[in-house]
């Protein structure tokens, strides 16, 4: 049975599968709040909690490090991996002004984290089936780029310790990230965003921002990329949905 670690790199890629939905939900809530404020309605503000008490409540949602959280075919995903992604997700919810320790929110968060990890692993397995690989050269380059983000070796070692990773494990996670992105680049193709689609997006932007909106030519390329990324994300979700039908998935928490 193959056992894997979802370290720093894996967590970043895993959450990408649910990013679109989360971002849209956040935008909708932001617009709703803004509309209420403009209309003079009162909006519910998140209550401030004692940082230490909040930290304790967040940690209570963690599971034991060696506990098998979910299995995907013959692959086990353990508590250490789950806790890493959970912490990142909890932080995102807090940044959106939501309390991740509330019962309903905590349940939703747990399901999202598990689903993200499952979907990420399914793509990795499918990429391996199709013969995709992460070359040593690519892994080494990304590893050097990652390490270069730190001021010195001390800061780098502190980061590894924070995420409970060895350098060898980090390289393995980088390899998985490369495998994942290679699959998406090769297997998930979409049509280019049309001039009409780009213009419609810009018109909505201009309507929302008014005179503050940048000129069309300044943001056209960025909008095109964003629209195509959205299309790719939507198509990827459909592919994952089909792959999950044939996968043996067991959740243990």
C-alpha positions, 0 to 999 in steps of 0.5 A: 500500500502506497503512503504519501505526505501532503506537505507544503507544495501538495497543500497549495495544489490541492486547494486549487481544485476548490479555489474557484467555488470559494472565490466566487462565494467570497465575492458574492458575500462581499458584494452582498455586504457592500450592497447592504451597507449602501442601502443603510442596512446593518451587516453582521460583523464577526465577533472578536475572540481571544487569540489563545482561545481561538487557537485552541478551538482551531487545534481541536479540529485536528486529528491524530498525526498517524490516523488514516483520514481517507484512502483513495484506491491503495493510497492512504492520506494521514492526519499530518497531511489533513492537518496541514491543509486544514490549517491553511483553509482555516486561515482563509476562512478567517481572512474572509471574516468567517469563524471556522470553529462554528459547528456548521462551518467546521463541518463544511470546512472538513468536507472541503479539505477531504474532498480537495485531498481526494481530488488531488490524489485522483489526478496524481494517480491518473497522471501516473497511469498516463505515463507522465513524470516529473524530471529530476531537472524540473524538480531541482529547478523548482526546489532551488527557486523555492529555497531562494525565497528565503533570506538565509538557510536558517529561515528555510530550515525553520519553514521545513520544521514548521511544516514538519518536512524533511528536504527529501520530502519537500522534493517529493512534494514538488515532484507531485506538484509538477506531475499534477500541473503537467497532467492539467497542461496536457490533458485539460485544453480549452478554447481561447477566450473570445473578444466578446467574452473579454469585452463583456467581462470588462464592461462588468468591471467598468460598471462596478468600478466606474472611473476607477476602472483601468483602460481596456487595453491595459487589462485585456491580456489579464482578463483573457488569461483569467477567463481561460483559467476559469474554463480550465478549472471548470473542465478539470472539475468535470474530469475529476467527477468522472474519475471519482466514479471509478475510484475506491474512496473511503473516509475514516473521520 
